[in-house]
Amino acid sequence: MAEKIPHTENSIFQLGSITKQFTGAVILKLHEEKKLNVSDKISRYFPDFPKGDSITIEHLLGHTSGIFNYTDDDNFMKNEVSKPKSREQMMALFKDKPLNFSPGTKWSYSNSGYSLLGYIIEAVTKDSYEHAVYKYIFKPAKMNQSGFDFTHLNSPDKTTGYFAIKDNHAEPAPIVDSSVSFSAGSIYSTTGDLYKWHSALQTNTLLSVAHKERAYLPVKN
């Protein structure tokens, strides 16, 4: 708005929770390669996670784990989201909170669950989450304008949004640090690249038909 620059297919945006599509797809690719199983208990990857032996990867994928959603912490969201955080700091926001319900019995949106999926991807691949997404999705789909660290992106196409626009005043939305949003929301991309992602899914070039149908299947909600 400030400079009245029109958006194009090359405008780069924070994707926020659209990131979860990519995280889920990488998990399904690793399942396909038999490097993990979506029925695995998360205690396999986090032995000291409370009640981790009752929560599966599939629960995380479908938001049926009951794990507290860290974005429901108002103080954290107002004051901390633009600051880099370690894995330990992020997990401390939800690890020891009581489950909202017994895993698998209800549905409740959980960014925390998708952060755990990213940590599982790193444990299984022995690599970073970002490299795994690049290997399994960005590179084969030729998504050359997509990435992760929007905070430090230096591009004339970088596009930030607004919380509110009133009269002549626009309140910019904060840039969420990629270590905070991580596998629940850190990806940035363009309309052009998202079209490549859509096309790759539709033509089954990234996921098999069976895994694509599994990804699209509604869970509880």
Contacts in CASP RR format, 6 or more apart in sequence:
PFRMAT RR
TARGET T0000
AUTHOR 0000-0000-0000
METHOD contacts of the structure
MODEL  1
MAEKIPHTENSIFQLGSITKQFTGAVILKLHEEKKLNVSDKISRYFPDFP
KGDSITIEHLLGHTSGIFNYTDDDNFMKNEVSKPKSREQMMALFKDKPLN
FSPGTKWSYSNSGYSLLGYIIEAVTKDSYEHAVYKYIFKPAKMNQSGFDF
THLNSPDKTTGYFAIKDNHAEPAPIVDSSVSFSAGSIYSTTGDLYKWHSA
LQTNTLLSVAHKERAYLPVKN
1 162 0 8 1.000
1 165 0 8 1.000
1 170 0 8 1.000
2 170 0 8 1.000
7 159 0 8 1.000
7 191 0 8 1.000
8 157 0 8 1.000
8 191 0 8 1.000
9 190 0 8 1.000
9 191 0 8 1.000
9 192 0 8 1.000
9 195 0 8 1.000
10 145 0 8 1.000
10 157 0 8 1.000
10 190 0 8 1.000
10 192 0 8 1.000
11 157 0 8 1.000
11 159 0 8 1.000
11 190 0 8 1.000
11 191 0 8 1.000
12 145 0 8 1.000
12 150 0 8 1.000
12 153 0 8 1.000
12 155 0 8 1.000
12 157 0 8 1.000
12 158 0 8 1.000
12 159 0 8 1.000
12 188 0 8 1.000
12 189 0 8 1.000
12 190 0 8 1.000
13 159 0 8 1.000
13 161 0 8 1.000
13 188 0 8 1.000
13 189 0 8 1.000
13 190 0 8 1.000
14 150 0 8 1.000
14 160 0 8 1.000
14 175 0 8 1.000
14 176 0 8 1.000
14 185 0 8 1.000
14 188 0 8 1.000
15 185 0 8 1.000
15 187 0 8 1.000
15 188 0 8 1.000
15 189 0 8 1.000
16 176 0 8 1.000
16 181 0 8 1.000
16 184 0 8 1.000
16 185 0 8 1.000
16 186 0 8 1.000
16 187 0 8 1.000
17 111 0 8 1.000
17 184 0 8 1.000
17 185 0 8 1.000
18 185 0 8 1.000
18 187 0 8 1.000
18 189 0 8 1.000
18 194 0 8 1.000
19 114 0 8 1.000
19 181 0 8 1.000
19 183 0 8 1.000
19 184 0 8 1.000
19 185 0 8 1.000
19 186 0 8 1.000
19 187 0 8 1.000
20 114 0 8 1.000
20 183 0 8 1.000
20 184 0 8 1.000
20 185 0 8 1.000
21 197 0 8 1.000
22 133 0 8 1.000
22 137 0 8 1.000
22 187 0 8 1.000
22 197 0 8 1.000
23 114 0 8 1.000
23 117 0 8 1.000
23 118 0 8 1.000
23 121 0 8 1.000
23 129 0 8 1.000
23 133 0 8 1.000
23 183 0 8 1.000
23 184 0 8 1.000
24 61 0 8 1.000
24 117 0 8 1.000
24 215 0 8 1.000
25 136 0 8 1.000
25 137 0 8 1.000
25 206 0 8 1.000
25 207 0 8 1.000
25 215 0 8 1.000
26 121 0 8 1.000
26 132 0 8 1.000
26 133 0 8 1.000
26 136 0 8 1.000
26 137 0 8 1.000
27 36 0 8 1.000
27 38 0 8 1.000
27 57 0 8 1.000
27 61 0 8 1.000
27 117 0 8 1.000
27 120 0 8 1.000
27 121 0 8 1.000
28 38 0 8 1.000
28 207 0 8 1.000
28 211 0 8 1.000
28 214 0 8 1.000
28 215 0 8 1.000
29 136 0 8 1.000
29 206 0 8 1.000
29 207 0 8 1.000
29 211 0 8 1.000
30 36 0 8 1.000
30 121 0 8 1.000
30 124 0 8 1.000
30 125 0 8 1.000
31 37 0 8 1.000
31 38 0 8 1.000
31 211 0 8 1.000
32 207 0 8 1.000
32 208 0 8 1.000
32 211 0 8 1.000
35 124 0 8 1.000
35 125 0 8 1.000
36 57 0 8 1.000
36 120 0 8 1.000
36 124 0 8 1.000
37 57 0 8 1.000
38 56 0 8 1.000
38 57 0 8 1.000
38 58 0 8 1.000
38 61 0 8 1.000
39 56 0 8 1.000
39 57 0 8 1.000
39 58 0 8 1.000
40 56 0 8 1.000
40 57 0 8 1.000
41 52 0 8 1.000
41 53 0 8 1.000
41 54 0 8 1.000
41 55 0 8 1.000
41 56 0 8 1.000
42 49 0 8 1.000
42 52 0 8 1.000
42 55 0 8 1.000
42 56 0 8 1.000
42 57 0 8 1.000
42 60 0 8 1.000
42 116 0 8 1.000
42 120 0 8 1.000
43 49 0 8 1.000
43 52 0 8 1.000
43 53 0 8 1.000
43 55 0 8 1.000
45 119 0 8 1.000
45 120 0 8 1.000
45 123 0 8 1.000
46 52 0 8 1.000
46 116 0 8 1.000
46 119 0 8 1.000
49 55 0 8 1.000
49 95 0 8 1.000
50 95 0 8 1.000
50 96 0 8 1.000
51 99 0 8 1.000
51 103 0 8 1.000
54 102 0 8 1.000
54 103 0 8 1.000
55 65 0 8 1.000
55 66 0 8 1.000
55 67 0 8 1.000
55 103 0 8 1.000
56 103 0 8 1.000
57 117 0 8 1.000
57 120 0 8 1.000
59 65 0 8 1.000
59 66 0 8 1.000
59 103 0 8 1.000
59 104 0 8 1.000
60 67 0 8 1.000
60 110 0 8 1.000
60 113 0 8 1.000
60 114 0 8 1.000
60 116 0 8 1.000
60 117 0 8 1.000
61 117 0 8 1.000
61 219 0 8 1.000
62 107 0 8 1.000
62 219 0 8 1.000
62 220 0 8 1.000
63 107 0 8 1.000
63 108 0 8 1.000
63 109 0 8 1.000
63 110 0 8 1.000
63 113 0 8 1.000
63 219 0 8 1.000
63 220 0 8 1.000
63 221 0 8 1.000
64 103 0 8 1.000
64 104 0 8 1.000
64 105 0 8 1.000
64 106 0 8 1.000
64 107 0 8 1.000
64 108 0 8 1.000
64 219 0 8 1.000
64 220 0 8 1.000
65 99 0 8 1.000
65 103 0 8 1.000
65 104 0 8 1.000
65 110 0 8 1.000
65 113 0 8 1.000
66 99 0 8 1.000
66 100 0 8 1.000
66 101 0 8 1.000
66 102 0 8 1.000
66 103 0 8 1.000
66 104 0 8 1.000
66 106 0 8 1.000
66 108 0 8 1.000
66 110 0 8 1.000
67 94 0 8 1.000
67 97 0 8 1.000
67 99 0 8 1.000
67 100 0 8 1.000
67 110 0 8 1.000
67 112 0 8 1.000
67 113 0 8 1.000
67 116 0 8 1.000
68 93 0 8 1.000
68 94 0 8 1.000
68 97 0 8 1.000
68 98 0 8 1.000
68 99 0 8 1.000
68 100 0 8 1.000
68 110 0 8 1.000
68 112 0 8 1.000
69 94 0 8 1.000
69 108 0 8 1.000
69 109 0 8 1.000
69 110 0 8 1.000
69 111 0 8 1.000
69 112 0 8 1.000
70 76 0 8 1.000
70 90 0 8 1.000
70 93 0 8 1.000
70 94 0 8 1.000
70 111 0 8 1.000
70 112 0 8 1.000
70 115 0 8 1.000
71 77 0 8 1.000
71 111 0 8 1.000
73 93 0 8 1.000
76 93 0 8 1.000
80 180 0 8 1.000
81 174 0 8 1.000
81 176 0 8 1.000
81 177 0 8 1.000
81 180 0 8 1.000
81 181 0 8 1.000
82 151 0 8 1.000
82 174 0 8 1.000
82 175 0 8 1.000
82 176 0 8 1.000
82 177 0 8 1.000
82 180 0 8 1.000
83 177 0 8 1.000
83 180 0 8 1.000
84 177 0 8 1.000
84 179 0 8 1.000
84 180 0 8 1.000
85 177 0 8 1.000
85 179 0 8 1.000
85 180 0 8 1.000
86 179 0 8 1.000
87 119 0 8 1.000
90 115 0 8 1.000
90 179 0 8 1.000
90 180 0 8 1.000
90 182 0 8 1.000
91 115 0 8 1.000
91 119 0 8 1.000
93 112 0 8 1.000
94 112 0 8 1.000
100 106 0 8 1.000
100 108 0 8 1.000
101 108 0 8 1.000
104 220 0 8 1.000
106 220 0 8 1.000
107 219 0 8 1.000
107 220 0 8 1.000
107 221 0 8 1.000
111 181 0 8 1.000
111 184 0 8 1.000
111 185 0 8 1.000
112 184 0 8 1.000
113 184 0 8 1.000
114 183 0 8 1.000
114 184 0 8 1.000
114 185 0 8 1.000
115 182 0 8 1.000
115 183 0 8 1.000
115 184 0 8 1.000
117 183 0 8 1.000
118 129 0 8 1.000
118 182 0 8 1.000
118 183 0 8 1.000
119 129 0 8 1.000
119 183 0 8 1.000
121 129 0 8 1.000
121 132 0 8 1.000
121 183 0 8 1.000
122 128 0 8 1.000
122 129 0 8 1.000
122 132 0 8 1.000
125 131 0 8 1.000
125 132 0 8 1.000
127 135 0 8 1.000
129 182 0 8 1.000
129 183 0 8 1.000
130 147 0 8 1.000
130 148 0 8 1.000
133 148 0 8 1.000
133 187 0 8 1.000
136 206 0 8 1.000
137 143 0 8 1.000
137 197 0 8 1.000
137 200 0 8 1.000
137 206 0 8 1.000
138 144 0 8 1.000
138 146 0 8 1.000
138 147 0 8 1.000
140 200 0 8 1.000
140 205 0 8 1.000
140 206 0 8 1.000
141 193 0 8 1.000
141 196 0 8 1.000
141 197 0 8 1.000
141 199 0 8 1.000
141 200 0 8 1.000
141 205 0 8 1.000
141 206 0 8 1.000
142 196 0 8 1.000
143 189 0 8 1.000
143 193 0 8 1.000
143 196 0 8 1.000
143 197 0 8 1.000
144 193 0 8 1.000
145 157 0 8 1.000
145 189 0 8 1.000
145 190 0 8 1.000
145 192 0 8 1.000
145 193 0 8 1.000
146 187 0 8 1.000
146 188 0 8 1.000
146 189 0 8 1.000
146 190 0 8 1.000
146 193 0 8 1.000
147 153 0 8 1.000
147 187 0 8 1.000
147 188 0 8 1.000
147 189 0 8 1.000
148 178 0 8 1.000
148 186 0 8 1.000
148 187 0 8 1.000
148 188 0 8 1.000
149 178 0 8 1.000
149 186 0 8 1.000
150 158 0 8 1.000
150 175 0 8 1.000
150 176 0 8 1.000
150 178 0 8 1.000
150 186 0 8 1.000
150 188 0 8 1.000
151 175 0 8 1.000
151 177 0 8 1.000
151 178 0 8 1.000
153 188 0 8 1.000
157 190 0 8 1.000
160 172 0 8 1.000
160 173 0 8 1.000
160 175 0 8 1.000
161 172 0 8 1.000
161 173 0 8 1.000
162 170 0 8 1.000
162 171 0 8 1.000
162 172 0 8 1.000
162 173 0 8 1.000
163 171 0 8 1.000
163 172 0 8 1.000
163 173 0 8 1.000
164 170 0 8 1.000
164 171 0 8 1.000
165 171 0 8 1.000
176 185 0 8 1.000
176 186 0 8 1.000
178 186 0 8 1.000
179 186 0 8 1.000
180 186 0 8 1.000
189 197 0 8 1.000
200 206 0 8 1.000
201 207 0 8 1.000
201 212 0 8 1.000
204 212 0 8 1.000
207 215 0 8 1.000
END
